[in-house]
Amino acid sequence: MDRRQARAAAMKLIYEWEMGGDGGEETVGGILEIKPEEPEYDYTQRMVEGVRRDAEELDKRIGSYTSGWKLERLGRVDLAILRLGAYELSLGELPPGVVISEAVSLAHVYSTDKAPSFINGVLGSMARAEKE
């Protein structure tokens, strides 16, 4: 599993958690087929745990940039992608452009046609504002 696949797995686990699941070992190992010995296993777990822990703060930050859209109106997949992107931006481990590009790529694969530009706009605004 490479980093892109790990990021997609993290987004799926965040989505599952949002929908009431627990993202437990059955999901990780059985459905997503992620094994603890895989190179990016720790990254996936770290992203999911960070988003779950910081969800309230992440949602406040995301809500500041959704141009009047309430988070309740967003699709759950879009919210999972935004939470993951916002969390990765907060870590500062990758350049903001990389984080945003990866989030937009997830939206292209897992969401609607309008989601990539929306996610790009929200995360781009967030990255610019937090840089200042």
Secondary structure per residue as TSV (DSSP state, phi and psi in degrees):
chain	resnum	aa	ss	phi	psi
A	1	M	-	360.0	130.8
A	2	D	-	-96.6	178.7
A	3	R	H	-61.8	-38.7
A	4	R	H	-63.4	-43.2
A	5	Q	H	-66.2	-37.9
A	6	A	H	-64.3	-39.5
A	7	R	H	-65.2	-42.0
A	8	A	H	-63.5	-40.5
A	9	A	H	-63.7	-42.0
A	10	A	H	-61.6	-43.7
A	11	M	H	-60.9	-41.4
A	12	K	H	-64.7	-39.4
A	13	L	H	-69.7	-36.0
A	14	I	H	-65.6	-42.0
A	15	Y	H	-61.2	-46.6
A	16	E	H	-59.3	-43.2
A	17	W	H	-61.9	-43.3
A	18	E	H	-59.6	-34.1
A	19	M	T	-86.5	4.8
A	20	G	T	105.7	-1.8
A	21	G	-	-80.8	174.5
A	22	D	-	-110.4	-5.9
A	23	G	-	60.9	31.2
A	24	G	-	-74.5	-173.9
A	25	E	H	-59.1	-32.5
A	26	E	I	-61.4	-42.6
A	27	T	I	-71.2	-49.2
A	28	V	I	-60.6	-52.4
A	29	G	I	-84.2	-38.9
A	30	G	I	-83.0	-51.5
A	31	I	I	-86.0	-49.8
A	32	L	S	-84.7	-12.2
A	33	E	-	56.0	43.8
A	34	I	-	-98.9	125.6
A	35	K	-	-103.5	140.9
A	36	P	T	-55.8	-25.4
A	37	E	T	-83.1	-5.1
A	38	E	S	-70.3	147.9
A	39	P	T	-57.4	-35.9
A	40	E	T	-102.4	11.0
A	41	Y	H	-57.2	-47.6
A	42	D	H	-62.5	-39.1
A	43	Y	H	-60.3	-48.0
A	44	T	H	-57.9	-49.2
A	45	Q	H	-62.1	-42.1
A	46	R	H	-64.1	-40.8
A	47	M	H	-66.1	-46.0
A	48	V	H	-63.9	-47.1
A	49	E	H	-62.9	-40.2
A	50	G	H	-64.8	-43.6
A	51	V	H	-65.4	-43.9
A	52	R	H	-62.2	-43.3
A	53	R	H	-66.4	-41.5
A	54	D	H	-103.2	14.9
A	55	A	H	-54.5	-42.5
A	56	E	H	-62.6	-46.4
A	57	E	H	-67.3	-41.4
A	58	L	H	-60.7	-43.0
A	59	D	H	-63.2	-38.0
A	60	K	H	-63.1	-45.2
A	61	R	H	-63.7	-46.7
A	62	I	H	-60.3	-45.5
A	63	G	H	-59.2	-26.0
A	64	S	T	-69.4	-17.6
A	65	Y	T	-120.6	11.9
A	66	T	S	-94.2	14.9
A	67	S	T	50.6	52.0
A	68	G	T	86.1	-7.6
A	69	W	-	-78.2	128.5
A	70	K	-	-79.2	145.6
A	71	L	G	-59.6	-28.7
A	72	E	G	-63.8	-23.6
A	73	R	G	-83.9	-16.1
A	74	L	S	-75.9	148.0
A	75	G	-	-63.6	146.8
A	76	R	H	-64.2	-33.4
A	77	V	H	-66.9	-44.0
A	78	D	H	-61.2	-41.3
A	79	L	H	-64.7	-40.1
A	80	A	H	-62.4	-42.3
A	81	I	H	-65.3	-43.9
A	82	L	H	-64.4	-42.0
A	83	R	H	-62.1	-45.1
A	84	L	H	-62.5	-45.8
A	85	G	H	-62.4	-44.2
A	86	A	H	-63.4	-39.3
A	87	Y	H	-66.1	-44.7
A	88	E	H	-62.7	-38.9
A	89	L	H	-61.2	-41.2
A	90	S	H	-65.7	-27.6
A	91	L	H	-71.4	-33.2
A	92	G	T	69.9	19.7
A	93	E	S	-82.1	-24.8
A	94	L	S	-122.7	152.9
A	95	P	-	-59.8	141.9
A	96	P	H	-52.4	-38.1
A	97	G	H	-60.5	-35.9
A	98	V	H	-69.0	-45.9
A	99	V	H	-59.4	-46.0
A	100	I	H	-65.2	-44.2
A	101	S	H	-59.8	-42.3
A	102	E	H	-66.5	-39.1
A	103	A	H	-65.4	-42.0
A	104	V	H	-63.7	-39.1
A	105	S	H	-61.3	-41.8
A	106	L	H	-61.4	-42.1
A	107	A	H	-63.1	-38.5
A	108	H	H	-60.6	-37.0
A	109	V	H	-83.8	-41.0
A	110	Y	H	-110.4	-3.6
A	111	S	S	-130.2	-163.3
A	112	T	-	-83.1	173.1
A	113	D	T	-63.4	-29.6
A	114	K	T	-85.9	-17.1
A	115	A	H	-62.9	-43.0
A	116	P	H	-56.4	-44.2
A	117	S	H	-69.9	-35.4
A	118	F	H	-64.2	-48.2
A	119	I	H	-64.0	-40.9
A	120	N	H	-58.8	-45.2
A	121	G	H	-64.4	-45.5
A	122	V	H	-65.1	-51.9
A	123	L	H	-68.4	-35.5
A	124	G	H	-63.5	-44.0
A	125	S	H	-63.3	-41.0
A	126	M	H	-62.0	-46.9
A	127	A	H	-63.6	-43.0
A	128	R	H	-64.2	-44.5
A	129	A	H	-66.5	-38.9
A	130	E	H	-78.6	-15.8
A	131	K	H	-75.9	-30.4
A	132	E	-	-74.4	360.0
